[in-house]
Amino acid sequence: MANTPARMEYQQFTQTAPAVYAALAALSKAVTDSGLDKSLVELVKLRVSQINGCAFCLQFHLNIIRKLDVDPRKLDLLAAWREAGVFSDREQAALGWAEALTNLSGHGAGDVVYAQVREHFSEQELAFLSTSVASINFWNRIAVGYRFTPPPADAGVA
């Protein structure tokens, strides 16, 4: 699908379905207001977007995380986070949980990955982390379906 035109652009989607956009923005605000580490949330969004092949969301969230003073090695090695040796135990637990919730087909979110994430996250933190994973999966499906054009690198975020 290289060089295929967008079916609808991000801005047009937000104008076409303002209530959907407002609902997703409210989910993001709830996660932000929860106090969950912004860098961790952005790493999770990037990993989920990698899995789902969402170029728009990858670039959108790379633009955000690059402003958060995250070790660049984490961005470079995110696809191989298990072997990279640069992610904390908490980050690894969050990434494992994000992958489990994204790849539900056939096996769901297993007990082992749940136990690992619960070692590092309170019940409340896990609720917001799970919400963040669900939200980015939703956006990935919209952006991939409509083939949103990725924003320019280092563009301002909406």
HELIX and SHEET records of a PDB file:
HELIX    1   1 TYR A   10  THR A   16  1                                   7    
HELIX    2   2 PRO A   18  ASP A   33  1                                  16    
HELIX    3   3 LYS A   38  ASN A   52  1                                  15    
HELIX    4   4 ALA A   55  ILE A   65  1                                  11    
HELIX    5   5 PRO A   72  ASP A   76  1                                   5    
HELIX    6   6 LEU A   78  ALA A   80  5                                   3    
HELIX    7   7 TRP A   81  ALA A   84  1                                   4    
HELIX    8   8 ASP A   89  THR A  102  1                                  14    
HELIX    9   9 ASP A  111  HIS A  120  1                                  10    
HELIX   10  10 GLU A  123  TYR A  146  1                                  24    
END                                                                             
